[in-house]
Amino acid sequence: MLNTMNTKPLRFFRRGAIVTLPDVEPNRTLLELLREDLHCTGTKEGCGEGDCGACTVVVGEADGEQLKYSAINSCIRLAHSIDGMALWTVEDISPNEDHHTPTPLHPAQQAMVDCHGSQCGFCTPGFVMSLFAQYQNKTCKGQAITREDAQAALSGNLCRCTGYRPILDAAQAMQALPLQVVNEAEVLLNLELLTHIPRGPEADFSYKSPQNLADLLALRARHPEAQLVAGCTDVGLWVTKMHMQFAKVLDLTRVAELRHVEQYSHHIAIGAAVTLTDAFAALVNDRPHLAEFSHRFAGLPVRNSGTLGGNVANGSPIGDSMPLLIALGANVVLTRQSGTSIAHRELPLEDLYTGYRKNVMAPDEVLAWIKVPKAIEGDFSRVYKISKRFEDDISAVCLSLNLHIVNGVVRSASIGAGGVAATPVRARKTQAALVGQAWTQATVQQAMQTLRDEFTPISDMRATAAYRSTVLGNLLQRFWLESQGGVQTDLRKLNLDNTAKEVAA
């Protein structure tokens, strides 16, 4: 079949020079571009869905006067999304060969050799690139890399033969090797030059990445059939796994107004183009107990690409951010072009959805901001994710609870649930069963049954309906125990000696 898909130029900075590719299709992934067009086969294709990390590369963007490095999955990232950025693959990080001595290795590579961090080698390029990003973001800025830092940085990389200890050793060992730095002044200069290179005729709409909100909404109004993307961690799967093709792609991640987290007296406003990494950092700053959940949301390369706005707009019933945001009382702001001005409407996040992956947005509307109330004194909140693997897995059940308790009485209750209905949902009946009641074990026992009866989940590959219903009630019981100071609710923190003593007593 002849390919009739429109193409457009793609420009980025790599290996000390601006790379220009004249004809790139809107559906082409960055991995396909690297391996098939540029013949850079060091970047590997493993899962094709952002789970294994073998395809990890690093992109760089200007962040004020500094360069921000992000490890991302190239398999589900559309190639055009890196237009105007800097790019590093595993072939790019060693110093240039002088033709007289062997090319020295980058500290991330040398540490992997020294610590025996590679066996079959297939996953190694991805690990090296995640280490490279951490090296640039921490070691080159004089910050030490702890074991916990290394685990967080490598959360999106899987190894099936070597095991993780030597790779984690390498993450810490690389900071003791002679320092090797990127010429950031050169990179930033070229990124600035890229913004001034003429783009040629703009009649073709194969891939548009507007720079401001007005242009985004004007394009959305004229081309409501265009596929909207913001990081591509969901849409990328539609391309790689479902073989979907889009004649028009509208990318909102460059819209200046939507790239910021704004702090107000009573709420946080998170722009739809803010990455999950930065969005969760803002939420964790306000509610430190969310730190573990933010790391469990997905591997770091997925969080570095995906956006909170995209996760919410996609509306998957097993998307982890929505139950949390519902429990926190978040609202969404939808925008559209209205004549010569911009019209906004705001609604509770749970009211956005009308059915499985369906919502109330008009064809010309865009989800622009998510407004999250700040924590107040008297709130007790938790979010629980239940999945087959602890890390880098999709939820079977996600339950988030936020109760305001005064003098032992529940003054307000807000509960969000995922994995139990066709959409992310608010547990309204359970909330009603709690409000005005004394916060006691008896109240919780009654509310547990209400919560189990409130939804009719399905059985699928992740869990049975009965399991999901049972777990919902059990998580409310866990929430009660933790509100009373219980610490024996998490298997990873369980002290078996103390538990044995309690049982014996």
Secondary structure by P-SEA (a helix, b strand, c coil): ccccbbbbbbbbbcccbbbbbccccccccaaaaaccccccccccccccccccccbbbbbbbbcccbbbbbbbbcccccccccccbbbbccccccccccccccccccaaaaaaaaacccccccaaaaaaaaaaaaaaacccccccccaaaaaaaaccccccccccaaaaaaaaaaaaccccccaaaaaaaaaaaaaaccccccccccbbbbccaaaaaaaaaaccccccccccaaaaaaaacccccccbbbbccccccccbbbbcccbbbbcccccaaaaaaaaaaacccaaaaaaacccccccccccaaaaaaaccccccaaaaaaaabbbbbbbbbcccbbbbbbccccccccccccccccccccccbbbbbcccccccbbbbbbccccccccccbbbbbbbbcccccccbbbbbbcccccccccaaaaaaacccccccaaaaaaaaaaaaacccccccccccaaaaaaaaaaaaaaaaaaaacccccccccccaaaaaaaaac
